[in-house]
């Protein structure tokens, strides 16, 4: 029993030591200011909201923590400091990465599928569903096995057979 307690104490001490060491790695450093000029940083964020993170693809570069997004924000900051306007920076990004970099790409011939593809797929799906439902209703009517319908069909078949002879 005493040996069990010693083993248990050693395991517990090892777990506590590991937890302490792991928690010391997660202590965050003090955040560095992104820019000395808050007005410049606001402009960077305004432009960054309009651009898609090329790594994440479902986030803007303003909200992404990917290295490429950080680099693009730094590039926007540098270009703003050199006197370029927001439109010039966005045009530069589109030239370099294509319309995909825009979080809301314009409607063009090459982005037609992006804008209208989901609606087309939805309409095709609805058409297929309605067609399937109609077929099922027709089959259900034919398979109803109503005795009156069976007698009418036999009578029609017999008159057709007599007419063809």
Buried (B, 14 or more C-beta within 10 A) or exposed (E): EEEEEEEEEEEEEEEEEEEEEEEEEEEEEEEEEBBEBEEBBEBBBEBBEBBBBBEBEEBBBBEBEBEEBBEBBEBBBEBBEEEBEBEEBBEBBBEEBEEEBBBEBEEEEEBEEEEEEEEEEEEEEEEEEEEEEEEEEEEEEEEEEEEEEEEEEEEEEEEEEEEEE
